[in-house]
Amino acid sequence: MTSSSAPTPLSYKDAGVDIDAGDALVERIKPLARRTLREGVLSGLGGFGALFEIPKRYQEPVLVSGTDGVGTKLRLAFEWNMHDTVGIDLVAMSVNDVLVQGAEPLFFLDYFACGKLDVDTAAAVVGGIAKGCELAGCALIGGETAEMPGMYPPGEYDLAGFCVGAVEKSKILNGQGVVNGDVVLGLASSGVHSNGFSLVRKCIERAGDQLPATLDGQPFRQAVMQPTRIYVRNVLAALARFPNTADTGTPSGIKALAHITGGGLLENIPRVLPSDLAARLDKGSWPRTELFDWLQRTAGIDDTEMNRTFNNGIGMVVVVAASAAAACADMLRTAGEQVFEIGRIAPRGDGAAVVLA
Protein backbone atom coordinates (compact mmCIF):
# COMPACT_ATOMS: atom_id res chain seq x y z
CA MET A 1 0.00 0.00 0.00
CA THR A 2 1.03 3.54 -0.64
CA SER A 3 0.35 6.28 1.80
CA SER A 4 -0.58 9.83 0.87
CA SER A 5 -0.71 13.02 2.86
CA ALA A 6 -2.87 16.06 2.39
CA PRO A 7 -1.21 18.88 0.40
CA THR A 8 0.07 21.86 2.32
CA PRO A 9 -2.70 24.50 2.43
CA LEU A 10 -2.17 27.49 0.18
CA SER A 11 -3.55 30.87 1.18
CA TYR A 12 -4.22 33.87 -1.06
CA LYS A 13 -1.16 35.46 0.54
CA ASP A 14 0.93 32.43 -0.47
CA ALA A 15 -0.25 33.07 -4.03
CA GLY A 16 1.06 36.62 -3.82
CA VAL A 17 -2.01 38.66 -2.84
CA ASP A 18 -1.88 40.29 0.59
CA ILE A 19 -5.42 41.22 1.64
CA ASP A 20 -4.14 42.73 4.90
CA ALA A 21 -1.85 45.08 2.98
CA GLY A 22 -4.81 46.15 0.84
CA ASP A 23 -6.87 46.85 3.94
CA ALA A 24 -4.00 48.83 5.44
CA LEU A 25 -3.80 50.95 2.29
CA VAL A 26 -7.51 51.72 2.39
CA GLU A 27 -7.19 52.93 5.99
CA ARG A 28 -4.19 55.09 4.99
CA ILE A 29 -6.03 56.79 2.12
CA LYS A 30 -9.44 57.34 3.77
CA PRO A 31 -8.37 60.63 5.44
CA LEU A 32 -6.82 61.77 2.16
CA ALA A 33 -10.09 61.18 0.34
CA ARG A 34 -12.07 62.95 3.08
CA ARG A 35 -10.12 66.14 2.38
CA THR A 36 -11.55 66.16 -1.15
CA LEU A 37 -15.22 65.96 -0.13
CA ARG A 38 -17.52 68.49 -1.76
CA GLU A 39 -21.21 69.06 -2.39
CA GLY A 40 -22.82 66.11 -4.13
CA VAL A 41 -20.85 63.30 -2.46
CA LEU A 42 -23.28 60.75 -1.02
CA SER A 43 -20.89 57.92 -0.16
CA GLY A 44 -17.30 57.46 0.91
CA LEU A 45 -14.64 54.87 0.11
CA GLY A 46 -15.34 51.21 0.68
CA GLY A 47 -18.64 50.61 -1.06
CA PHE A 48 -19.28 48.66 -4.24
CA GLY A 49 -20.07 51.89 -6.07
CA ALA A 50 -19.61 55.57 -5.35
CA LEU A 51 -22.67 57.81 -5.18
CA PHE A 52 -22.73 61.42 -6.34
CA GLU A 53 -25.68 63.79 -6.72
CA ILE A 54 -25.38 66.56 -9.32
CA PRO A 55 -25.59 69.86 -7.41
CA LYS A 56 -29.05 71.43 -7.58
CA ARG A 57 -27.67 74.74 -8.84
CA TYR A 58 -27.43 73.17 -12.31
CA GLN A 59 -30.53 73.77 -14.43
CA GLU A 60 -29.69 71.66 -17.51
CA PRO A 61 -26.57 69.71 -16.54
CA VAL A 62 -24.63 67.85 -19.19
CA LEU A 63 -22.13 65.31 -17.91
CA VAL A 64 -18.61 65.44 -19.36
CA SER A 65 -16.19 62.57 -18.78
CA GLY A 66 -12.47 62.09 -19.34
CA THR A 67 -10.01 59.29 -18.72
CA ASP A 68 -6.23 59.03 -19.00
CA GLY A 69 -3.05 57.67 -17.48
CA VAL A 70 0.42 59.04 -16.80
CA GLY A 71 2.28 57.30 -19.61
CA THR A 72 5.98 56.48 -19.55
CA LYS A 73 6.64 59.22 -17.02
CA LEU A 74 6.06 56.34 -14.62
CA ARG A 75 9.33 54.74 -15.77
CA LEU A 76 11.23 57.67 -14.28
CA ALA A 77 9.11 57.53 -11.13
CA PHE A 78 10.26 53.93 -10.68
CA GLU A 79 13.91 54.59 -11.49
CA TRP A 80 14.18 57.74 -9.39
CA ASN A 81 11.85 56.62 -6.57
CA MET A 82 9.68 59.72 -7.03
CA HIS A 83 6.08 58.63 -6.43
CA ASP A 84 4.45 61.55 -4.64
CA THR A 85 3.50 63.70 -7.65
CA VAL A 86 2.51 61.27 -10.42
CA GLY A 87 -0.94 61.12 -8.83
CA ILE A 88 -1.29 64.85 -9.50
CA ASP A 89 -0.40 64.15 -13.13
CA LEU A 90 -3.08 61.48 -13.27
CA VAL A 91 -5.81 63.83 -12.07
CA ALA A 92 -4.58 66.76 -14.15
CA MET A 93 -4.72 64.91 -17.44
CA SER A 94 -8.43 64.16 -17.01
CA VAL A 95 -9.69 67.30 -15.25
CA ASN A 96 -7.96 69.63 -17.71
CA ASP A 97 -9.60 67.72 -20.58
CA VAL A 98 -13.02 68.00 -18.94
CA LEU A 99 -12.43 71.70 -18.34
CA VAL A 100 -11.98 72.30 -22.09
CA GLN A 101 -15.72 71.72 -22.56
CA GLY A 102 -16.41 74.43 -19.99
CA ALA A 103 -17.24 71.79 -17.38
CA GLU A 104 -16.61 71.76 -13.65
CA PRO A 105 -14.95 68.50 -12.55
CA LEU A 106 -17.18 66.82 -9.95
CA PHE A 107 -15.56 63.53 -8.98
CA PHE A 108 -12.61 61.28 -9.78
CA LEU A 109 -11.86 57.56 -9.51
CA ASP A 110 -8.47 55.88 -9.87
CA TYR A 111 -7.09 52.45 -10.75
CA PHE A 112 -3.75 51.38 -9.26
CA ALA A 113 -2.34 48.03 -10.38
CA CYS A 114 0.84 46.30 -9.24
CA GLY A 115 2.45 42.89 -8.90
CA LYS A 116 3.05 43.14 -5.15
CA LEU A 117 1.51 45.92 -3.09
CA ASP A 118 3.93 48.21 -1.28
CA VAL A 119 1.67 50.19 1.05
CA ASP A 120 4.06 53.12 1.43
CA THR A 121 4.51 53.55 -2.33
CA ALA A 122 0.80 53.18 -3.04
CA ALA A 123 -0.06 55.65 -0.27
CA ALA A 124 2.38 58.18 -1.77
CA VAL A 125 0.77 57.79 -5.20
CA VAL A 126 -2.78 58.08 -3.87
CA GLY A 127 -1.69 61.04 -1.76
CA GLY A 128 -0.79 62.76 -5.02
CA ILE A 129 -4.16 61.83 -6.49
CA ALA A 130 -5.92 63.36 -3.49
CA LYS A 131 -3.80 66.50 -3.79
CA GLY A 132 -4.71 66.78 -7.47
CA CYS A 133 -8.39 66.43 -6.62
CA GLU A 134 -8.08 69.19 -4.02
CA LEU A 135 -6.43 71.47 -6.58
CA ALA A 136 -9.21 70.73 -9.07
CA GLY A 137 -12.05 71.01 -6.56
CA CYS A 138 -13.33 67.52 -7.34
CA ALA A 139 -13.98 64.63 -4.98
CA LEU A 140 -11.97 61.42 -4.85
CA ILE A 141 -14.90 59.11 -4.26
CA GLY A 142 -13.59 55.69 -5.18
CA GLY A 143 -11.05 53.58 -7.00
CA GLU A 144 -9.49 50.17 -7.30
CA THR A 145 -6.22 48.74 -6.04
CA ALA A 146 -5.33 45.57 -7.93
CA GLU A 147 -2.53 43.31 -6.72
CA MET A 148 -1.73 40.91 -9.55
CA PRO A 149 1.28 38.64 -8.95
CA GLY A 150 3.35 38.02 -12.05
CA MET A 151 1.79 40.83 -14.07
CA TYR A 152 4.23 43.61 -13.13
CA PRO A 153 7.95 43.54 -12.26
CA PRO A 154 8.86 44.26 -8.62
CA GLY A 155 8.61 47.95 -7.76
CA GLU A 156 6.45 48.83 -10.75
CA TYR A 157 2.78 49.73 -11.08
CA ASP A 158 0.33 51.26 -13.52
CA LEU A 159 -2.10 54.10 -13.06
CA ALA A 160 -5.32 55.10 -14.75
CA GLY A 161 -8.21 57.28 -13.72
CA PHE A 162 -11.29 59.07 -14.89
CA CYS A 163 -13.17 62.22 -14.06
CA VAL A 164 -16.81 63.22 -14.48
CA GLY A 165 -17.78 66.88 -14.67
CA ALA A 166 -20.86 68.92 -15.46
CA VAL A 167 -21.64 71.98 -17.53
CA GLU A 168 -24.86 73.83 -18.24
CA LYS A 169 -26.08 72.82 -21.69
CA SER A 170 -26.19 76.44 -22.80
CA LYS A 171 -22.57 77.00 -21.73
CA ILE A 172 -20.83 74.09 -23.45
CA LEU A 173 -17.67 75.26 -25.19
CA ASN A 174 -17.45 73.78 -28.69
CA GLY A 175 -15.53 76.44 -30.59
CA GLN A 176 -18.48 77.40 -32.75
CA GLY A 177 -18.29 81.03 -31.63
CA VAL A 178 -14.66 81.44 -32.72
CA VAL A 179 -14.25 84.14 -35.38
CA ASN A 180 -11.52 85.89 -37.32
CA GLY A 181 -9.65 88.31 -35.03
CA ASP A 182 -10.15 86.46 -31.76
CA VAL A 183 -7.10 86.47 -29.48
CA VAL A 184 -5.18 83.33 -28.53
CA LEU A 185 -3.90 83.39 -24.94
CA GLY A 186 -1.43 80.82 -23.68
CA LEU A 187 -1.25 79.72 -20.04
CA ALA A 188 2.22 78.58 -19.01
CA SER A 189 2.86 74.92 -18.32
CA SER A 190 4.77 73.72 -15.26
CA GLY A 191 7.12 71.72 -17.47
CA VAL A 192 6.75 68.71 -19.73
CA HIS A 193 3.52 67.69 -17.92
CA SER A 194 2.73 64.04 -18.88
CA ASN A 195 3.32 63.83 -22.62
CA GLY A 196 6.43 63.19 -24.65
CA PHE A 197 8.22 61.18 -21.98
CA SER A 198 9.31 58.45 -24.35
CA LEU A 199 11.45 61.13 -26.03
CA VAL A 200 12.44 62.66 -22.66
CA ARG A 201 13.76 59.28 -21.56
CA LYS A 202 15.70 58.89 -24.83
CA CYS A 203 17.27 62.31 -24.23
CA ILE A 204 18.29 61.27 -20.71
CA GLU A 205 19.75 58.06 -22.10
CA ARG A 206 21.65 59.96 -24.80
CA ALA A 207 23.05 62.48 -22.31
CA GLY A 208 24.41 59.70 -20.11
CA ASP A 209 26.54 61.15 -17.32
CA GLN A 210 26.41 64.63 -18.90
CA LEU A 211 23.01 65.54 -17.46
CA PRO A 212 22.76 69.13 -16.21
CA ALA A 213 22.73 69.52 -12.43
CA THR A 214 19.86 72.01 -12.57
CA LEU A 215 17.28 73.33 -15.02
CA ASP A 216 15.25 76.48 -14.41
CA GLY A 217 16.63 76.75 -10.89
CA GLN A 218 15.59 73.23 -9.85
CA PRO A 219 17.50 69.98 -9.52
CA PHE A 220 17.36 68.15 -12.85
CA ARG A 221 15.09 65.33 -11.71
CA GLN A 222 12.66 67.70 -10.02
CA ALA A 223 12.46 69.86 -13.15
CA VAL A 224 11.70 66.83 -15.30
CA MET A 225 9.12 65.38 -12.89
CA GLN A 226 7.21 68.59 -12.14
CA PRO A 227 3.53 67.57 -12.04
CA THR A 228 1.08 68.72 -14.67
CA ARG A 229 -0.44 72.09 -13.84
CA ILE A 230 -4.16 71.97 -13.00
CA TYR A 231 -5.93 74.98 -14.53
CA VAL A 232 -9.45 74.24 -13.33
CA ARG A 233 -10.19 76.79 -10.61
CA ASN A 234 -8.71 79.81 -12.39
CA VAL A 235 -10.18 79.02 -15.79
CA LEU A 236 -13.64 78.29 -14.36
CA ALA A 237 -13.53 81.68 -12.66
CA ALA A 238 -12.57 83.30 -15.97
CA LEU A 239 -15.42 81.51 -17.76
CA ALA A 240 -17.87 82.82 -15.18
CA ARG A 241 -16.66 86.39 -15.71
CA PHE A 242 -16.23 86.16 -19.49
CA PRO A 243 -18.98 83.79 -20.71
CA ASN A 244 -18.87 82.70 -24.32
CA THR A 245 -22.23 84.28 -25.21
CA ALA A 246 -23.41 87.78 -24.28
CA ASP A 247 -27.04 88.73 -23.74
CA THR A 248 -27.16 89.97 -27.34
CA GLY A 249 -26.39 86.47 -28.59
CA THR A 250 -23.04 87.59 -29.98
CA PRO A 251 -20.15 85.54 -28.56
CA SER A 252 -17.97 88.04 -26.74
CA GLY A 253 -16.05 86.18 -24.04
CA ILE A 254 -14.06 82.95 -23.94
CA LYS A 255 -14.87 80.98 -27.09
CA ALA A 256 -12.71 77.87 -26.79
CA LEU A 257 -10.10 76.10 -24.69
CA ALA A 258 -7.44 73.62 -25.74
CA HIS A 259 -5.49 71.41 -23.35
CA ILE A 260 -2.00 71.03 -24.85
CA THR A 261 -1.22 67.35 -24.44
CA GLY A 262 0.08 64.74 -26.90
CA GLY A 263 0.48 66.38 -30.29
CA GLY A 264 1.45 69.70 -28.75
CA LEU A 265 0.27 73.08 -30.01
CA LEU A 266 0.11 71.95 -33.63
CA GLU A 267 -2.43 69.15 -33.13
CA ASN A 268 -4.49 70.24 -30.13
CA ILE A 269 -5.52 73.79 -31.07
CA PRO A 270 -7.19 72.67 -34.35
CA ARG A 271 -9.49 70.38 -32.35
CA VAL A 272 -11.41 73.42 -31.09
CA LEU A 273 -11.41 75.58 -34.24
CA PRO A 274 -13.97 75.77 -37.05
CA SER A 275 -12.65 74.16 -40.24
CA ASP A 276 -12.25 77.51 -42.05
CA LEU A 277 -10.13 79.20 -39.36
CA ALA A 278 -6.53 78.92 -38.22
CA ALA A 279 -4.47 80.02 -35.22
CA ARG A 280 -1.51 82.21 -36.25
CA LEU A 281 0.96 82.11 -33.38
CA ASP A 282 3.93 84.40 -32.78
CA LYS A 283 7.04 82.30 -32.06
CA GLY A 284 8.67 84.69 -29.61
CA SER A 285 5.55 85.62 -27.68
CA TRP A 286 6.21 83.30 -24.73
CA PRO A 287 9.51 82.39 -23.03
CA ARG A 288 11.34 79.13 -23.56
CA THR A 289 12.56 77.42 -20.41
CA GLU A 290 15.93 75.78 -19.95
CA LEU A 291 14.16 72.42 -19.81
CA PHE A 292 12.71 72.69 -23.31
CA ASP A 293 15.94 74.17 -24.66
CA TRP A 294 17.84 71.18 -23.26
CA LEU A 295 15.35 68.70 -24.72
CA GLN A 296 15.50 70.24 -28.19
CA ARG A 297 19.27 70.49 -28.16
CA THR A 298 19.75 66.94 -26.89
CA ALA A 299 17.18 65.41 -29.24
CA GLY A 300 18.48 67.46 -32.19
CA ILE A 301 14.98 68.19 -33.51
CA ASP A 302 13.51 71.23 -35.25
CA ASP A 303 10.83 73.61 -33.97
CA THR A 304 8.03 71.78 -35.76
CA GLU A 305 8.87 68.48 -34.09
CA MET A 306 9.15 70.22 -30.72
CA ASN A 307 5.72 71.78 -31.11
CA ARG A 308 4.04 68.51 -32.06
CA THR A 309 5.72 66.47 -29.31
CA PHE A 310 5.78 68.75 -26.24
CA ASN A 311 3.60 71.54 -24.86
CA ASN A 312 6.76 73.66 -25.26
CA GLY A 313 5.82 75.91 -22.35
CA ILE A 314 2.08 76.39 -22.98
CA GLY A 315 -0.23 73.98 -21.15
CA MET A 316 -3.62 75.52 -21.89
CA VAL A 317 -4.82 77.76 -24.73
CA VAL A 318 -7.70 80.20 -24.30
CA VAL A 319 -9.40 81.66 -27.38
CA VAL A 320 -11.18 84.84 -26.38
CA ALA A 321 -12.88 87.78 -28.11
CA ALA A 322 -10.46 90.62 -28.77
CA SER A 323 -12.65 93.00 -26.76
CA ALA A 324 -12.25 90.86 -23.61
CA ALA A 325 -8.71 89.56 -24.10
CA ALA A 326 -6.81 92.10 -21.99
CA ALA A 327 -9.24 91.91 -19.07
CA CYS A 328 -9.32 88.10 -19.23
CA ALA A 329 -5.53 87.93 -19.24
CA ASP A 330 -5.29 90.32 -16.29
CA MET A 331 -7.78 88.28 -14.28
CA LEU A 332 -5.92 85.04 -14.93
CA ARG A 333 -2.59 86.66 -13.99
CA THR A 334 -4.08 87.98 -10.75
CA ALA A 335 -5.25 84.42 -10.00
CA GLY A 336 -1.69 83.13 -10.37
CA GLU A 337 -1.38 82.04 -13.99
CA GLN A 338 1.42 83.08 -16.30
CA VAL A 339 -0.45 84.39 -19.34
CA PHE A 340 0.89 85.33 -22.76
CA GLU A 341 -0.89 86.68 -25.83
CA ILE A 342 0.52 84.20 -28.32
CA GLY A 343 -1.49 84.85 -31.49
CA ARG A 344 -4.73 85.54 -33.33
CA ILE A 345 -7.41 83.63 -35.17
CA ALA A 346 -7.34 84.16 -38.94
CA PRO A 347 -8.87 82.64 -42.10
CA ARG A 348 -7.32 79.24 -42.86
CA GLY A 349 -7.54 79.25 -46.64
CA ASP A 350 -5.40 76.42 -48.01
CA GLY A 351 -2.90 76.66 -45.17
CA ALA A 352 -2.35 74.75 -41.93
CA ALA A 353 -4.66 75.02 -38.94
CA VAL A 354 -1.80 76.32 -36.78
CA VAL A 355 0.91 78.56 -38.18
CA LEU A 356 3.96 79.59 -36.13
CA ALA A 357 5.78 82.60 -37.54
N, C-alpha and C positions, 0 to 999 in steps of 0.2 A: 504493500500500500504506500501511496505517496501522501505526504501531508502538505497542507497549504495553509497559509496565514493570510489574514485580511490585509489589504493594502494600507499603507500609511495614509491617514486622512489628509486631504489637500484643502486648504482654505482659500478664499478669494485673495487673501494677502499673499499666500504662497504662490499664487498665479501672477502676482505683480500688482494687484489693485489694493490700495490701502484705504479702506472706508473711513478709518479713524482720522487719517490725514485729511481726507475730504471734509469731514465734519469739523475738524479744527480750522480749516481754511474758511468755511462758511462763518464760523464764529468770529474769525479775524476780520472778515469783510463786512459783517452786518453794521457796525458803527460807521464804516465808510459810506455805505449805501444810505444810511439814515441822514447823513449830511446833505444828500442830494434831493431829499423829499421836497415836493412842491404841490401846488393845488392839482387835484385830479388823481393823485395816487390813492388807490383803494386797498392795496395789499403790499406787504413787504416781501423780502426774500424768503424762500423756503417752500412756497406753494408749488402746485403743478403748473400753474399759469399765473401771470401777473395781470392785475386789474388796473385799468386807468379810465377815468371818466373825463371826456373832453370838457374843459372849462365852459361854464354857462355863458360867459361873455361873448362866445362865438355865436354868430347868427346863422351863417351858412358855412360851417367848417368843411374844408376839404383836407383829407389826410394826405401827407406827403411822406414817403419812406425812402430811406437810403441805406445801403449796406456796403461794407468795405473791409479791408484788412490793413496790415502795416507793410506788407511786401518784404523785400529782402533786407530792409533796414534791420529786421530781426537778427540777421546773421551777425551784424556788428554788435547788437545787444548781447548775443551769446558770447562772442569772442572777447568783448570788453567788459562783460559783467555789468552792463548798464540797463537795468530793467525798470527803473522807476518812472520813466517818461514815455515809453512806447504805448502805454495805455492812453495817454493824452493824444498821441498820434491817432490811435484807433478811433477815439470819439470824434476828433477833429475832422477826419476824412468823411465821416457820414454827416455830422451836423452842418458842416460848411456846404455840403452838397444840398441838403434839405433847405438851407437858408437861401440858396440861389432862386428858389421858387417863391421867395417872400415869406416862407413858413417859419414859425416858431418851433424849435425842437421841443417835444414834450417828454419823451422817455427813450431810454436806451437799454439794450440787452447785449451781453457779450458771450462769446464762446472761447474758452481756453482749453486747448488740448495738449497733452504731453504723454511721454512714455511712462515716466515715474514722477509723481507729484512731489515737488519741493515746496513746502508750505511758505517758506520765507520768500522765495522767488515769485510764487504765484500771488502772494499778498502784496508784493511790491508792484507787480503788474496791475492788479486790480485797484491798488491805491491810485495809480496813474489814471485808470479809467474813471474812478470816482472824482478825481481832481478835474478831469476833462469835462465831466458832466456838470460839476459845479460851475466851471467857467462858461459853459453853454447854457446854464439855467435849466437843464433837463434832468429828469430823475433816472437813476440807475435802479430799475425795478426787477431785474432778474438776469439770468444767464445760465451757463452750463460749464461745469468743469469736468472734462473727460480725461480719465487716466487710462491709457491704452498701451499696455506693455508690448514692446516690439515694433510699435508704429513710428516712434521718434527716437533718435539717438539720445543718450544721456545728456542732460543739461539743456535740451532744446524743447521748444513748444511752438504752437501756432496760435494765432489770434484772429478772430473775426468778430464783427458786431454789426448791429443795425439800429437805426434811429427812426422814430415816427414823429412827425411834426404836423402842425395844422396851420392853415391859412384861410382867411375869408375868401370865398369864391370870387368875389369882386376885386380882390387884391392880389390875385395870382400874377406873378411876374412871368411873362412868356416872350418878352422882347418885341411884341407887336407894336408897341408905341415908339420904338426907336426910329428916329428920323435923321436925315442929313443935318449935320451941324451939332448934334449932341456931343457932349464932352465925355471922354474916357478918363476916369480916375483910377489910379492904381494904389492899392493898399499894400504896404511892404510885407514881405514874408519874414519869418523868423529864421530862415535858412533854407535848406533843401526840402524841408517838410517830409513827405513820405513817398516821393516819386523819384525815379532815376537812380535808385541805390545800386542797381546792378552795375551801372557805369561808375558810380562813386567807389564801389568796392574794387573795380578794375583799376581806377586811378590810384587807390591806396596800395594795391598790389604792385602797380608799375613804379610807384615812388619808393617802395622798399623802405630802407632805413633813412631816406632823405625826406621824411615827412616834416612839415613845418611844426615848430613847437606850439605856435599860437596862430589863430586866424581871427581877425576882427576883435582882438583883445581877449579872446577866450582860449583855454587849452584846446588843442586840435580836436580831440575826441568830443569834447563838449560842444564845440562849434558844429561838428558834423551831426551830432545826435540831438541838437536842439529840437524840441517837439513842435509839431505843426501848430501854427497860430490859429486860435479859434476866434472868428470874427463876429459871432452871433449877436452878443449883446449890443455892441456899438452899431452894427449895421441895422438891426431891428429898430433901434432908436432913430436912426437916420431915415428909415422907411416910414416910420410914424410921422416924422416931421416933414418929409418930402415925398408924399405918396405919388404913385405913378399916374394918377388921373386927378385933375382938378375938377372943381364943381362945374366948370364949363364943358367938361368932357374932353378937353384937350390935354393930352399927357404933358405934364410940366415938371415932374419930379424925377425920381429914380425910375428908369425904364427897364433896366436889366442888370443882372449880376452874373459873373462868371468866376467859378472857383478854378484856380489855375493848378491843375493836377497833371497827371500823365498826358503828354502831348504839349505841355507848356502853353505859352501865349498863343502860338500859331494855330493850335487845334482846339483850344477851349473857348476862346472868344467867339469864333464863328457859330458855335452851338446856340448862342442867344441872339443872333442877328438875323434880320430878314434877308432873304436870298439876294436882294438887289443892293445891299449896303455892305460896306467894308469898314474896318477900323484902321485908320492911318496913325501909326504910333511914331513918336519921336524918340530915336535911339538914346539920346543923351538926357532924357527928361527924368530919369531916376538913377540913383547911384548904384554902382556895382560894388559888391562887397569883396573882401579878400578871398572869401570862400569860393565864390563863383569864378573869380579870376584864376584861382589855383586850379579849380576843376577844368576850366577851359584850356589852360596852359598845359596841364598834365595830360589831358585827353588828346590835345592837339586837334580840336574840332573848330569849325567856323561858327559864326554868330547864328546862322540858321539852325544848325544842329543843336546849339545851346538852347535856343528858344523853343525847340520842339521836344526837348528832353527834360529840362528843368524849368521851375518857375522863374529863375533868373532874377529873383529879388522882388517879384510881385506875386502875392498869394491870392488876392481877390481883386477883380475888376468891377468897377461901378460905372454904368452908363447912365448919365444924368442930363437933363435938359440944360442947355447953356445958361439959361436964366437963373438956374438954381445951383450951378456947379460950384461957385465960390463959397456960398453959404454952406453947402453940403460938405465941402472939403474942410472948412473951418470947424464945423461941428464934429466931424470925425477926428480931426487933430486934437480938439479939446478933450475928446473922450479917450485919447491915448494912441490913436493910430498914426502911423507915418503915411501921409497921403501925397501923391504926386499927380499932377495933370499930365498924362502921358500921351494924349492924342485926341483925335476927333473922328466922328462918324462921317463917312463920305460915300458917294455913289460907287458901287463896285465895278460896273462896266464889265470888261473882259478880264479884269485883274484878279488878284488873290483876295481872300476875305480879310486877311491881316497883312498890312504892309508896314515894314519897319524902315524908316528912312531918316 
